[in-house]
Each structure stands twice: as C-alpha cells, then as structure tokens.
C-alpha cells in the first residue's frame, strides 16, 4: 500500500502516470444541482471539494471574445433569452435552468469578415480580459487545503466554434485553411498574452485544464488528418507555452473523440476528460490502447447515476475504476456533469464506491 498523499501530491503523481495511494477524485456539476441537494442533506455553504473529498479545484477568468463584455439583447421570453455576444454570434439560452446555448447565427462566416472586423480586436490584450481574483483565490484555497489547483482555458477549435460556428469553421478548414490558420494563430497569441499576465499577477497554478468540444455522437467534427494538419500545431504552441512553465495539461472534450486521441497525445496533453459514454467513448477500449501515454478522467456513465439504483451505480463505478486505475493515471469523474436528477445520496455512494475500488 502506498503512503498517504495530499490531494496535490496525489494528482501530481497520477498525471505522471505513476502509482499513488488511491485514484484521484474530481467532479463537475450543473449549476442547479448542489442547491437542489440542500433539502436532501447536503451541508449548505460547504464547497463540493470538502464535502466529497475531491482532490482538484479549478477556476476560470480569461475572456477570449473579440469584444469582451459586449452583449446585445435581441429577444427575451419567460423561458429564454436571445443575445448577440462579443464574437458576433447569436445564441439562445435558457433563463431559469442550465444548459448549452443554441447557436442561431454568426457574423464571421468567411475570412474577409474575420480580417476586416474581428482580427485586430481578437489579438488585442487588455487586463480587462482577466478576472484576476478568481485565480488568486483558487490558488490560496488550494494552498491552504493541500489541493491541486487548475486554471481553466480554451483551445483553438472551441474558440473558433464560438466565433464562427461548427459549420463555417469546418467548411473553412477545407475551403479556406489560410483563414482558419490565421484565426487560430490569433487565438493562441491572445491566450498566451493573457496567461503571461495571469501568471505574473496571480502566480502559477499546479496545472492547466483546457476545454474544447471536438466531437458529437459517434464521430468527431473533424478527422485525425485534419486535426493534425490545422488544429494540432496551434494547440501544441499553446500547450508548449504551459509546459515551459512546468504545468501539466488536462484536456476536456465532449462527444466521441476516440479517433483524435493520438493527436491529443502528440500535442502534449497529459490527461483526457470526460469521455462521454452516450457519445460512444469507452475507457475499457481507450485504456489498453493509450494508457501508457496519457491519463484518463471520467467515463463513469451519468445516465447510470440518474437511475439512482445503487446496485447499478456500484457496478458502473467498479467497472470503470478497476480499468482506469491499472498502471496509474486515473481520476474518478462522471462522463459529463452531474445533473439534479442524481440524488445527493447517490452521488455520495458513487464516491464511496470509487474509493472502495480505487485503492492501490
């Protein structure tokens, strides 16, 4: 049995794909989940990392919009709001429940619009892009409690999708790669300028958690060749910047992304999260193929937890934990975010099962 580690030490060990005392614990929750649990016994006012013994905390605070803070209300009803954002993208969002926005339209549909209206603004950095207190407070909380602290950022495909939408972005990769490469290069320039400022003012975190949804159900949005040709060079430049500061990188992507995993590894990513089961991802397939070169966080099917059937929950958690822990490199996490349809006692039980089967 390995000696007991602090949460920070544990995650550091896991990201090196070495053997810790037990697997790591982390989680994401929809915004209305924890408030709904208070009536079920969740201790009001307590952070989730303390209640469930999570090892990792993460925070956001770097805006990547061309015009941060610019919002134009187009229409509002009792249920939803339509807004044109700082990228010229028109989105519909629910007003009273969390969810992914619906994409209705985009101004950046070609390279000309990008170059004439958005390129210079995107490249421009200002401290106004940064919510510095988020990073300062997260580092202090982590340091005071022995936790692993992640600062969260966004990779180029995700930013490109927010600027021009999936259709224009993917078609641009085929029809006008010069436009997409120029746009991606601007995103990386902007991000590096922002992170230099954050690191100088707030200090270094323990790691970076990059977000970029590159898949949908059963397929990624682009193939591995396209990823390597256009996306990878830009993401690698950003990741190389983080690595130059000694920071490991966790990468989140929703959807079916298994064909792109070799490209993720080549870009320098240390751990993949969240591996959506309903999109087709399977840790039992990924771990034997790539476990020597990349760690994994997630793939515990949230739909099983939503049944609130404890026998089924234990079966799912046991299967994924026993696979993921083999040889190190695994952090327990569901395959997306926990909704309020999962009961408080169910999620607590899932964590208990993870600890039961996750010891070395």
N, C-alpha and C positions, 0 to 999 in steps of 0.2 A: 504494500500500500504506500502510495506517495505521501510525503509530508504535506500537511495542510498549507495552502497558499492563500494569500489575499486575492480578492477578485481581480485586481490589477495584474498580479503575478500570474494568475490562472489564465486570463485572456492572452497575455503576452506569450505564455507557454503554448497555448492552443494555436495561436497564429503562426508560431514557428513549427507547427505540426509535431510537437513533442508531447510527451505524456504528462498531464497534470494530475492532481489528486482526484478530480472528477470533471465531468464535462462542464462547460460554461452554461449560464442561463441568461437569456435576454428575451425581450418581447416588445411588440408594437400593439397599440390599442387604438381603436376608433375613439373619437373624442367623447362620445356619449356612453362609452362602456363603463368606465370606472364610476362616474356619477350614478349610473343605474345600479351599481353593486352596493352602494352605501346602505340601501334598505335591506340588503342580503347579508350584511355583517362586515363589509369592507370598512376598515378604520378610517373614518373621514379625516381628510387633511394629511394623510400619510402618503409619501411617494411610493410608486409601484415597486421601485427597486428595493426599498426597505421591506415592504410587505411580503414580496415573493422571493427575496434573496437574489435578485438579478445582479450580475457581475458588471454590467456595462450601462453607461448612460450616454446619451447623445443629444446634441443641440444643433439648431440651425441659426443662421443670421447673416448670410451673404446673398444679396439680391442679384439675380442675373438678368433681369429685364433690361431692355434697351433704355426705357424711361421708367426707372423705379418710382413707385408710388402713384403713377398716372392711372386713374380709373375713371371710366365714363359709363354711368348707368344708362342703359338703353331701355330696359323694361323690367318691371317688378310686379309680381303677383303675391298672393298669400303663401305660395309654396316655393317659389324660386325667383332668382334674380339673374338678369342677363347684363353682362358688363363687358366693355372693351378694355383690355388691360394694356400695360406698358409695352407690350410686344405688338400691339395692333391686332391681337387675337380676341375674337368674340366668344365668350363662354357663358354657359348656363349652369348655375349652381343651385343646389337645394339651400333653402334658408334655415330650416329647422332640424336638419339631420346631416351627418357627414356623408361624403361620397366623392367620387371622381367627377370633375366637371365635364359637361357635354360640349364638344367642340362644334361651334356653329359657323365660323368663318375666320379667314386670315387675310391680312393686308400683304404679307410677304409671300407672294406666290411665285416669284422669279428673282433672278439675280439683279435685275435692274432696280426693282423696288428696294431690295436689300441694300444695294450700294448707295442709292440716292437718298434714302430716308432713314436707314437704321444702322448702317455700318459704323459711322463715326460715334454715334451715341453708345453703341454696344461696347466699343473699345475704351470709351472714357471711364476712368475710375474716379470715384469720389468717396470719402469716408461716409457719406450719407447712404451708401450701399450697405453698410455694415451695422448690425445690431450688436455692438461690442459687449454690452452687459451679458448677453446670452452666453458668450464664450467665457468671459471672466467668471461668471457664477458657476458654470458647469465645471470648470477646472477646479474651483475651490471645493465644490461639493464632492467631486471625485477624490481630491487630495485628502479631505477631512475624513473620508469614509473608506479609503482603500479601493476605490472603484476604478475601472478602466474608462477613460473619457474619450469619446469620439466627437470630432467636429464633422458636420454633415455638409456635403457639397453635391454638385450635379455634373454628370459627364455630358459630352457634347451631343450625343443623339437625343437625349432628353431635352436639353435646351433647344436644339433645333426643332424638335416636335412642338415645343411651346411657342416658338417663333412662327413656324410656317405650317404646322400640322403634318400628320404622318404621310398623307398622300403627296403633297407638294415636296416634302423632304425626300421621300423615297424615289419619286419620279425624277427629282433634281439630281440624285446620285447617278442615275442613268443618263439623263439628257444634258445636264449641265454640271458636271462634277467640279468645275472651277468655282462656280458659285458656292457649292456646299463646302468645299475645302476652305475657301476664303471665310465663310461664315464660321466654320468650326475653329479655324485659327484665331478668329476674333474672340470666340468664346473662351478659348484657353488663355489668351493674353489677358482678358478681363478677369478670369478666375485667378490666375497667378498674381496679378497686381493686388487683388482683394485679399488673397491668403497671405501675401507678404505683409500687408498692413495688419491683418489679424494676428499673425504670429509675433510681430513686433510689439503690438499693444497689449495683447492678451496672453501671450506665451504659447508654447506648443502643447497640443493635446497628446494623448497616447497613441491615437490613430485617427484615420480618416474613414468616413463612411460615405461612399459615392452612390448616388442614385441615378438610375437610367433604365426605364422600362423599354426593353428591346424585343419583347415577344407578345404574341397573343395566343389564342388557344391552338395548340398542336403545331405551331410554326413561329419562328422569329419573323420580325418585319423584314429583315434582310438576310441573305445567306452569308456563310463564313467568308467566301471570297470578297464580297462587297465590304464586309466588316473589316477584313484585313487591309483592303485597298484604301478605304476612305476613313472609317471611324477609328481604327486602332492607332494610326500614327498620332492623331490628336490626343486621344485618351492617354497614350503612352507618354506623351510630352507632359501632360498634367500629372500623371502618376509618378513619373521620374522626378518631378519637382517635389512631390511629397516624400519620395524615397530619399532625396538628397537631404531631407531634414530628419531622416531616420524613422519615418512614420509608415507603419503597415496600412494597407488599404483593404477595406471590406467593400464589396460591391453588391448593391441591391438591384435586382431586375425582376419585375413581374412577367408573367407569361411563360411560354415554352421557349427556353433559351439553350437547351442542351447542345444543339449543333454549333453554338458560338463559344462554348467553354474553352476550346483550345485557343481561341483568340483572346479571351479574357486572361488566360494564363500568360500568354505572350505579352500582354500589356502590362503585366506586373502585379495583377490583383492577387491578394493573399487569401481571401475568403469570399465565397459566393453565398448570397442570401436573396430571396427567400425560397426559391424553387417550388412554385405553385403546383400542387398535386392536380387540381382541377384543370390546369392548362396542359398537363401531360408530363411534368417533371417527376423524376423518381430517384431518390437518394440511393436506393438499392442498386440502381444501374450506374449512377454517377460516381459513387464512392470507389468501387473497384477500378474504374477507368482512370480517374483523375486524382484520387485521394492522396497520392504521393506528391502532388504538385500544387494542390490548392485545398483550403479548408472549406467546410460547409456549415451554414447556419440555417436551420429551418426544415421544411418539407414535412412537418407534422400537420396532417390534413385538418384544417379548421372546420371542415364540414363534419368530421367525426366529433369534435368537441361540441359542435352545435346540437348534436343529438342529446347531450347531457346524460348519455348512457355510460356510466363509469367503467363497465367491463370493456366496452368498445374503445373508450379513451385509453385505458391501460394497454390494450392490445396494440393500438396505433403508436403510442409513445414508446412502448418496449421495442417494437419492430424498428423504428427509426433510430432510437438511441443506440441499440446494440450494433446496428450497422454503422452509424456515424462515428461512434467512439473508437472503432477499431483503428489502431495505429495513431490515435490522436487527431486533432484538427476538427473538433465538432462542438458547436454551441446549440443548445436547445432553443428552438423558436418555432412558432407556427409558420405555415406557408404563406401567410399574408399578415393581416392584423386581426386582433380579437374583437368581434362584434358583441353587442349587448345580449344577443341571443344565447351566448355562452354564459352559464351561471357562474357566480363567484366561486362556489364550492367546486364546480367542475374544473375551472382553471387551476385552483389551488391543488386539486387532486392530480392534474396533469403534471404540475411542477414536482409534486411528491414522487410521482412515478418516474419522472426524468432523473431525479436524484437517486431513486432506488436502483435503477438500472445503469446509471451513468458513472458509478464509482470505478476506479481502477485498482 
